[in-house]
Amino acid sequence: MTQLHTVKQGQGPLVVLSHALGCDLTMWDGVAAALQERYTVLRYDQRGHGQTPATEGAYSMDDLADDAAELIRAQGVGPVHFVGLSMGGMTAQALAARHPELVRSIVIANSAASYDAAARAMWQARIDTVRLNGVPPIADGALQRWFTPEFRADQVNGGAERVAKLRTVLEATPALPYAAACAAVAGIALDEGNARIACPTLVIAGSRDEATPPAMSQAIADRIPGAQLASLDAAHLSAVEQPEAFAQLLEGFWAGLR
Ligand SMILES: O=C(O)CC1=CCC(=O)O1
């Protein structure tokens, strides 16, 4: 059993937020701040990230979904609204397929359901680099995929500061846990499970996301029965770059479920 590090704030229906590869629960600071007057917001660090310990050996996206399932069951309040971005969005897909009784709705942001051979080779190259030299050598490339140039350069509204904080989080992620998470991401095969997802689903794309381009979000939405698709003018970490707009999409989606 993985002991997940969590932060729970706010009041109202329970919302669980699941972060991206190489991030931690602070990735959700802006979205949590926007939601917590009307929702109880539970954030957690995925295994080997932030303050959640790493596990020995390889694991899969199903294991990350089972971690989330255990966390939700431990709350004892029934099904939740589950929101994941990138690796967190993959966790959301696997969770809804494996544990449908635990999710009232899911949101899948800036994510993918599967990778082709070329993309898997790219992931393997990243794993090899990180195993050999640690995470810092891949940080510049990751930050370029995560954020638009304007956000990275923004000294006025805090963009550059958010980028610097997430660089620190990324570079502090230990090499072997990061590589294990990359392998879990590279191995996803979520299409079959997605066809069985029965809960309300919102898919969010970033129109400038080069890590998981909008076509990947479209493919997820096409596969999940009844899924809605929305888009934000952002790169990969849309929830960091556009937290208020991201939170507005969530609240509009949840309001439509009542
Ligand atoms: O390349 C990255 O770091 C962005 C990413 C794509 C899928 C994922 O989990 O992270």
The ligand as a Tripos MOL2 file, in Angstrom:
@<TRIPOS>MOLECULE
LIG
   10    10     1     0     0
SMALL
NO_CHARGES

@<TRIPOS>ATOM
      1 O1          6.9960   15.4210  -21.4720 O.co2     1 LIG1
      2 C1          6.4940   15.8160  -20.4210 C.2       1 LIG1
      3 O2          7.1190   16.0010  -19.3890 O.co2     1 LIG1
      4 C2          5.0280   16.0550  -20.4250 C.3       1 LIG1
      5 C3          4.2670   14.8200  -20.2880 C.2       1 LIG1
      6 C4          3.6210   14.1420  -21.2190 C.2       1 LIG1
      7 C5          2.9200   13.0470  -20.6420 C.3       1 LIG1
      8 C6          3.2700   13.2400  -19.2540 C.2       1 LIG1
      9 O3          2.8660   12.5740  -18.3220 O.2       1 LIG1
     10 O4          4.0870   14.2800  -19.0890 O.3       1 LIG1
@<TRIPOS>BOND
     1     1     2 2
     2     2     3 1
     3     2     4 1
     4     4     5 1
     5     5     6 2
     6     5    10 1
     7     6     7 1
     8     7     8 1
     9     8     9 2
    10     8    10 1
@<TRIPOS>SUBSTRUCTURE
     1 LIG1         1 GROUP 0 **** ****
